[in-house]
Amino acid sequence: MIRFEQVSKVYPDGTAAVDELSFDVDEGELVTLVGPSGCGKTTTMMMVNRLIEPTSGRIFVEGRDISGVDPVQLRRRIGYVIQQVGLFPHRTILDNTATVPALIGWKKAKARERAAELLDLVGLDPATYGPRYPAQLSGGQRQRVGVARALAADPPVLLMDEPFGAVDPVVRERLQNEFLKLQATVRKTVLMVTHDIEEAVRMGDRIAVYGEGRIEQYDSPAAVLGTPATPYVARFVGADRGLKRLSVTAVEPADLEEPPVARTDEPARDAAARMRAQRARWAVVLNGDGELHGWVSADALAQAGERGSVGDLARRMEAWVPLGSPLKQAFSEMLQHDAGWVAVLEGARFAGVLTPAKLHEALRRSVDADAQGIGRDEVDFDSVSDA
C-alpha cells in the first residue's frame, strides 16, 4: 500500500532529516514510527501526503508514484490526525466531521449522513454531540472527532502524528483501546508517529525504530523487544523490554495447565474424595456446559461432609482472562487479585489455567521463537515446571 524507495530529505542548510529510507507498509497494516525528537519520523510521515517533498527517492501509495499526483487530490485521499486535532472552532462537530466529503463534492445531506455514521462509530452520539462546538467537548472527545473526520471520506491511508499525546494517561489508554477496536473494523493502512515505545508496541503491527534519520529496525513489536537488531535499539526499548514484551505475547492453548475440575451438580463428598486421591488443594468449578462457575477448596469440600453440592460451596472466580489475551493482562489479574493462577476462557468455555511458571515459559518460548525464526510450539528448552 505504501512503499518508500531510497527516500531522503536534505534541507538547504545541509541538515539531513531522513537518509535513504526503504520500507513497505502492507494494506490494512498499522505501522508505528518511533524514536526521539528530531529523528525524522514526522518528516517521513509528512512526505506521504506531500506536506514535505523528498529530496530524492520515490514514494508509492496504492502502486502510484505520488510525485505525479496532484498534492491537493492526494491529501483528500489520505486521512490525517494530529495531536492538536485542528478542529474548526466556529463549526459544529457534525460539520467538522463532514469537511472532507464536502470538499470532494459530496452533497451536503450525504456528507452529514456520513459524518453522523462516523461519530457513532467512534462512540459519540451524533444527536448529542453533532450540534456542539469543539470548545464544548473534552480533549478526549475532540480527539475522537479528529479520527472521525480523518475517516469521513473513507481514505485508504491514515496518517497519525502523536494522536493521543495531548490527553492524560487514563484517557490516552482508553483512546488507544477505542482506536484498536475501530481499526479491527475499518482496516485502514496507518502510519502513526509516536515517541513512546510502549505506545508503539501496543498499537503497531510493525514498528520502525528510528535513529538519526534512518530506521535501525523494522519488525514486529515482539521481535523488536525480544531480539533488538542493534545496541541502539536495545537501549531505546529499555532494559525492561522483557516486561514490555508481555503486552505483545498472547496466551495460547499450549501455555495452559489442566487443573482438577469439579461440576456444580456434583455431591461435595464425591468431589472431596477425588481431590484427596489427587492430593489437590483446590479445583475449578464448571457448570454442565463446561462454563466457568468458580473454584472450590479441598478444605471446604471436606468440611461439608455429606451435605450439599459443589455448586453450593463454590467461590467466585475473580482472576480470569480470555484466550489470546496478552500475558501482561494475565499477570496483572494475578497481581490484582493476589492469585497463584488465572483462569483462561475460550468464549464462555473454560480452557485451562495459566500459572506464573507457565507465564514465564510462554515468554521464553516467544523470545526464542523469534530469535530462531520458528513457531512457539517448536521451541525446546528445559522448563522450571519440568524439574
C-alpha positions as CSV (number, residue, x, y, z in Angstrom):
1,M,0.0,0.0,0.0
2,I,2.8,2.4,0.9
3,R,6.4,2.0,-0.4
4,F,9.5,4.1,0.3
5,E,12.4,3.6,-2.2
6,Q,15.7,5.2,-1.0
7,V,13.9,8.3,0.1
8,S,16.0,11.2,1.5
9,K,15.2,14.7,2.7
10,V,18.0,17.2,3.0
11,Y,17.3,20.8,3.8
12,P,19.0,23.8,2.2
13,D,21.3,24.2,5.3
14,G,22.6,20.7,4.8
15,T,20.5,19.0,7.5
16,A,19.6,15.5,6.6
17,A,16.2,14.7,8.1
18,V,16.0,11.2,6.6
19,D,18.6,9.3,4.7
20,E,17.7,6.7,2.0
21,L,14.7,5.2,3.7
22,S,13.3,2.0,2.1
23,F,10.4,0.1,3.6
24,D,6.9,-1.2,2.8
25,V,3.6,-0.9,4.6
26,D,1.1,-3.6,3.7
27,E,-2.5,-2.9,3.1
28,G,-4.5,-2.8,6.3
29,E,-1.4,-2.7,8.5
30,L,-0.7,-0.2,11.3
31,V,2.9,0.7,11.4
32,T,4.3,2.9,14.3
33,L,7.3,5.2,13.7
34,V,9.0,5.6,17.0
35,G,12.2,7.5,18.0
36,P,13.4,10.5,19.9
37,S,12.7,14.1,18.8
38,G,14.4,15.2,15.6
39,C,15.0,11.6,14.3
40,G,12.9,12.1,11.1
41,K,9.8,10.1,11.9
42,T,7.4,13.1,11.4
43,T,9.2,14.1,8.2
44,T,8.7,10.6,6.9
45,M,5.0,10.7,7.5
46,M,4.5,14.2,6.1
47,M,6.2,13.1,2.9
48,V,3.5,10.6,2.3
49,N,0.9,13.4,1.7
50,R,3.5,15.8,0.3
51,L,3.3,18.3,3.0
52,I,7.1,17.8,2.8
53,E,8.7,17.0,-0.6
54,P,11.6,14.4,-0.6
55,T,14.9,15.5,-1.9
56,S,15.5,12.1,-3.6
57,G,13.9,8.7,-3.9
58,R,10.3,7.7,-4.6
59,I,7.2,7.1,-2.5
60,F,4.3,5.0,-3.8
61,V,0.7,4.9,-2.5
62,E,-1.6,2.3,-3.9
63,G,1.1,1.5,-6.5
64,R,1.3,5.1,-7.8
65,D,4.4,7.3,-7.6
66,I,2.9,10.2,-5.6
67,S,5.3,12.7,-7.2
68,G,3.0,12.6,-10.3
69,V,-0.2,13.1,-8.3
70,D,-1.8,16.5,-7.6
71,P,-1.0,17.2,-3.9
72,V,-4.5,18.5,-3.1
73,Q,-6.1,15.5,-4.6
74,L,-3.6,13.2,-2.8
75,R,-4.4,14.8,0.6
76,R,-8.1,14.3,0.1
77,R,-7.5,10.6,-0.2
78,I,-5.3,10.4,2.9
79,G,-6.7,10.9,6.4
80,Y,-4.6,13.0,8.7
81,V,-4.9,13.1,12.5
82,I,-2.6,15.4,14.6
83,Q,-2.0,15.8,18.3
84,Q,-3.7,19.2,18.4
85,V,-6.7,17.8,16.5
86,G,-7.2,21.0,14.5
87,L,-11.0,21.3,14.5
88,F,-12.6,24.5,13.2
89,P,-13.8,26.3,16.3
90,H,-16.7,28.1,14.5
91,R,-18.2,24.9,13.0
92,T,-20.3,22.3,14.7
93,I,-18.9,18.8,15.4
94,L,-21.1,17.4,12.6
95,D,-19.9,19.9,10.1
96,N,-16.3,19.5,11.2
97,T,-16.6,15.8,10.6
98,A,-18.2,16.3,7.2
99,T,-15.4,18.7,6.0
100,V,-13.5,16.4,3.6
101,P,-16.6,14.8,2.0
102,A,-17.9,18.3,1.3
103,L,-14.6,19.4,-0.2
104,I,-14.5,16.5,-2.7
105,G,-18.0,17.3,-3.9
106,W,-20.4,15.2,-1.8
107,K,-23.9,16.6,-1.5
108,K,-24.5,18.2,1.9
109,A,-27.0,15.6,3.1
110,K,-24.8,12.7,2.1
111,A,-21.7,14.3,3.8
112,R,-23.6,14.9,7.0
113,E,-25.1,11.4,7.0
114,R,-21.5,10.0,6.6
115,A,-20.3,12.3,9.4
116,A,-23.1,11.0,11.7
117,E,-22.1,7.4,11.0
118,L,-18.5,8.1,11.8
119,L,-19.3,10.0,15.1
120,D,-21.4,7.0,16.1
121,L,-18.6,4.6,15.2
122,V,-16.1,6.5,17.5
123,G,-18.6,6.4,20.4
124,L,-20.1,9.9,20.1
125,D,-23.9,10.1,19.7
126,P,-24.4,12.4,16.7
127,A,-27.7,13.6,18.1
128,T,-26.0,14.7,21.3
129,Y,-22.6,15.8,20.0
130,G,-23.2,16.8,16.4
131,P,-24.7,20.2,17.2
132,R,-22.0,21.1,19.7
133,Y,-18.8,23.1,19.0
134,P,-15.3,22.0,19.8
135,A,-15.0,24.1,22.9
136,Q,-17.9,22.2,24.4
137,L,-16.0,18.9,24.2
138,S,-13.3,17.3,26.4
139,G,-9.9,16.7,25.0
140,G,-10.5,13.0,24.5
141,Q,-13.8,13.7,22.8
142,R,-12.2,16.2,20.4
143,Q,-9.5,13.6,19.6
144,R,-12.2,11.1,18.7
145,V,-13.8,13.7,16.4
146,G,-10.4,14.2,14.8
147,V,-10.3,10.5,14.0
148,A,-13.9,10.5,12.7
149,R,-13.1,13.5,10.4
150,A,-10.0,11.7,9.0
151,L,-12.1,8.7,8.2
152,A,-15.1,10.5,6.7
153,A,-14.2,10.2,3.0
154,D,-13.2,6.6,3.5
155,P,-9.5,7.1,2.7
156,P,-7.3,4.0,2.1
157,V,-4.4,5.6,4.1
158,L,-4.4,7.2,7.5
159,L,-1.6,9.3,8.9
160,M,-1.5,9.9,12.7
161,D,1.0,12.3,14.3
162,E,1.2,11.8,18.1
163,P,-2.6,11.4,18.0
164,F,-3.0,10.6,21.8
165,G,-0.2,12.8,23.2
166,A,-2.3,15.7,24.3
167,V,-4.5,13.9,26.8
168,D,-4.0,12.5,30.3
169,P,-2.7,8.9,30.7
170,V,-6.1,7.4,31.6
171,V,-7.9,9.0,28.6
172,R,-4.9,8.1,26.4
173,E,-5.2,4.4,27.2
174,R,-8.9,4.5,26.6
175,L,-8.4,6.2,23.2
176,Q,-5.8,3.7,22.2
177,N,-8.2,0.8,23.0
178,E,-11.0,2.5,21.1
179,F,-8.8,3.1,18.1
180,L,-7.6,-0.5,18.0
181,K,-11.2,-1.7,18.1
182,L,-12.0,0.7,15.3
183,Q,-9.0,-0.4,13.3
184,A,-10.2,-4.0,13.6
185,T,-13.4,-2.9,11.9
186,V,-12.2,-0.4,9.2
187,R,-8.7,-2.0,8.5
188,K,-7.0,1.2,7.2
189,T,-3.4,1.3,6.3
190,V,-1.9,3.5,9.1
191,L,1.4,5.3,9.7
192,M,1.5,6.5,13.3
193,V,4.2,8.7,14.8
194,T,5.0,8.4,18.5
195,H,7.9,9.0,20.8
196,D,6.6,6.4,23.3
197,I,7.9,2.9,22.8
198,E,5.1,1.4,25.0
199,E,2.5,3.1,22.7
200,A,4.4,1.9,19.6
201,V,4.4,-1.7,20.9
202,R,0.8,-1.6,21.9
203,M,-0.5,-0.1,18.7
204,G,1.7,-1.3,15.9
205,D,1.5,-4.4,13.7
206,R,5.1,-3.5,12.9
207,I,7.5,-0.9,14.4
208,A,10.0,1.3,12.7
209,V,12.6,2.3,15.3
210,Y,14.4,5.5,14.2
211,G,17.9,6.5,14.9
212,E,19.2,9.7,13.3
213,G,17.4,10.0,10.0
214,R,17.3,6.2,9.4
215,I,15.5,3.1,10.6
216,E,17.5,1.0,12.9
217,Q,15.0,-1.9,13.0
218,Y,11.7,-2.6,11.2
219,D,9.9,-5.6,12.6
220,S,7.1,-6.9,14.7
221,P,6.8,-5.5,18.3
222,A,7.7,-8.9,19.7
223,A,10.8,-9.1,17.6
224,V,11.9,-5.6,18.5
225,L,11.5,-6.3,22.2
226,G,12.9,-9.8,22.1
227,T,15.7,-9.5,19.6
228,P,16.9,-5.9,19.2
229,A,18.8,-5.5,15.9
230,T,21.4,-3.1,17.3
231,P,22.7,-1.8,20.6
232,Y,20.9,1.5,19.9
233,V,17.5,-0.3,19.6
234,A,18.3,-2.3,22.8
235,R,19.0,1.0,24.6
236,F,15.9,2.7,23.2
237,V,13.4,0.0,24.1
238,G,14.9,-0.2,27.6
239,A,16.2,-2.7,30.0
240,D,12.7,-3.7,30.9
241,R,11.9,-4.9,27.4
242,G,11.1,-8.3,28.8
243,L,8.2,-6.8,30.8
244,K,7.1,-4.8,27.7
245,R,7.1,-7.9,25.7
246,L,4.4,-9.3,28.0
247,S,2.0,-6.9,26.3
248,V,2.6,-8.4,22.8
249,T,2.7,-12.1,23.7
250,A,-0.6,-13.8,23.7
251,V,-1.9,-16.6,25.9
252,E,-2.0,-19.7,23.8
253,P,-3.6,-23.2,24.5
254,A,-0.1,-24.8,24.9
255,D,0.6,-22.4,27.8
256,L,-2.2,-23.7,29.9
257,E,-2.4,-26.3,32.6
258,E,-5.3,-28.6,33.3
259,P,-6.3,-28.3,37.0
260,P,-8.6,-30.6,39.0
261,V,-12.2,-29.9,37.9
262,A,-15.5,-30.3,39.8
263,R,-19.0,-29.9,38.5
264,T,-21.7,-27.7,40.1
265,D,-24.2,-30.5,40.5
266,E,-21.6,-33.0,41.9
267,P,-22.1,-34.1,45.5
268,A,-19.5,-32.4,47.7
269,R,-18.4,-35.7,49.3
270,D,-17.6,-37.2,45.8
271,A,-15.5,-34.2,44.8
272,A,-13.7,-34.3,48.2
273,A,-12.8,-37.9,47.8
274,R,-11.4,-37.3,44.3
275,M,-9.4,-34.3,45.4
276,R,-7.9,-36.4,48.3
277,A,-6.8,-39.0,45.9
278,Q,-5.3,-36.4,43.6
279,R,-3.7,-34.6,46.6
280,A,-5.3,-31.4,45.2
281,R,-5.9,-28.3,47.3
282,W,-8.4,-26.7,45.0
283,A,-10.5,-27.4,41.9
284,V,-12.1,-25.3,39.2
285,V,-15.8,-25.5,39.2
286,L,-17.7,-25.8,35.9
287,N,-21.4,-26.0,35.1
288,G,-22.9,-28.6,32.8
289,D,-21.9,-26.7,29.7
290,G,-18.3,-26.5,30.6
291,E,-18.5,-22.9,31.5
292,L,-16.6,-21.4,34.4
293,H,-18.6,-21.1,37.6
294,G,-15.9,-20.5,40.2
295,W,-13.5,-22.5,42.3
296,V,-13.6,-24.6,45.5
297,S,-11.1,-25.6,48.1
298,A,-10.5,-29.1,49.3
299,D,-11.0,-27.9,52.9
300,A,-14.5,-26.6,52.1
301,L,-15.5,-29.8,50.5
302,A,-14.1,-31.9,53.4
303,Q,-16.0,-29.8,56.0
304,A,-19.2,-30.2,54.0
305,G,-19.2,-33.9,54.7
306,E,-22.4,-35.5,53.3
307,R,-24.2,-32.2,52.8
308,G,-24.6,-30.1,49.7
309,S,-23.2,-30.0,46.2
310,V,-20.0,-28.4,44.8
311,G,-22.1,-25.6,43.4
312,D,-23.2,-24.6,46.9
313,L,-19.6,-24.3,48.1
314,A,-18.0,-22.7,45.0
315,R,-16.5,-19.2,45.3
316,R,-16.5,-16.6,42.6
317,M,-13.5,-16.6,40.2
318,E,-12.1,-13.1,40.1
319,A,-8.9,-13.7,38.2
320,W,-9.6,-14.7,34.6
321,V,-8.8,-13.6,31.0
322,P,-9.9,-14.6,27.5
323,L,-7.7,-17.0,25.5
324,G,-5.4,-14.8,23.3
325,S,-5.1,-12.0,25.8
326,P,-1.7,-10.5,26.3
327,L,0.4,-12.2,29.1
328,K,0.6,-8.7,30.6
329,Q,-3.2,-8.8,31.2
330,A,-2.9,-12.2,32.8
331,F,-0.1,-11.2,35.0
332,S,-2.0,-8.0,36.0
333,E,-5.0,-10.2,37.0
334,M,-2.8,-12.4,39.2
335,L,-1.3,-9.4,41.0
336,Q,-4.6,-7.5,41.4
337,H,-6.4,-10.5,42.9
338,D,-3.4,-11.9,44.7
339,A,-3.9,-15.2,42.8
340,G,-1.5,-18.0,42.2
341,W,-3.0,-18.6,38.8
342,V,-5.5,-17.2,36.4
343,A,-8.4,-19.0,34.6
344,V,-8.4,-18.8,30.8
345,L,-11.7,-18.8,28.8
346,E,-12.3,-19.6,25.2
347,G,-15.5,-17.8,24.6
348,A,-17.7,-18.9,27.6
349,R,-16.0,-22.2,28.0
350,F,-13.1,-22.9,30.4
351,A,-9.8,-23.7,28.6
352,G,-7.4,-24.1,31.5
353,V,-5.3,-22.1,33.9
354,L,-2.1,-20.1,33.5
355,T,0.3,-20.3,36.4
356,P,3.3,-18.0,37.0
357,A,5.7,-20.8,35.8
358,K,3.7,-21.3,32.6
359,L,3.6,-17.5,32.0
360,H,7.4,-17.3,32.3
361,E,7.7,-20.3,30.0
362,A,5.4,-18.7,27.4
363,L,7.5,-15.6,27.4
364,R,10.8,-17.5,27.0
365,R,9.3,-19.6,24.2
366,S,8.1,-16.4,22.4
367,V,11.6,-14.8,22.6
368,D,13.4,-18.0,21.5
369,A,10.9,-18.5,18.6
370,D,11.6,-15.0,17.2
371,A,15.4,-15.5,17.6
372,Q,15.3,-18.8,15.8
373,G,12.6,-17.9,13.3
374,I,10.3,-20.8,14.3
375,G,6.9,-21.2,16.0
376,R,6.5,-21.1,19.7
377,D,5.4,-24.7,19.7
378,E,8.7,-25.7,18.1
379,V,10.9,-24.2,20.8
380,D,12.5,-26.8,23.0
381,F,14.1,-25.9,26.4
382,D,14.2,-27.2,30.0
383,S,11.2,-25.8,31.9
384,V,11.2,-25.0,35.6
385,S,7.9,-26.9,35.9
386,D,9.7,-30.0,34.5
387,A,12.3,-30.0,37.2
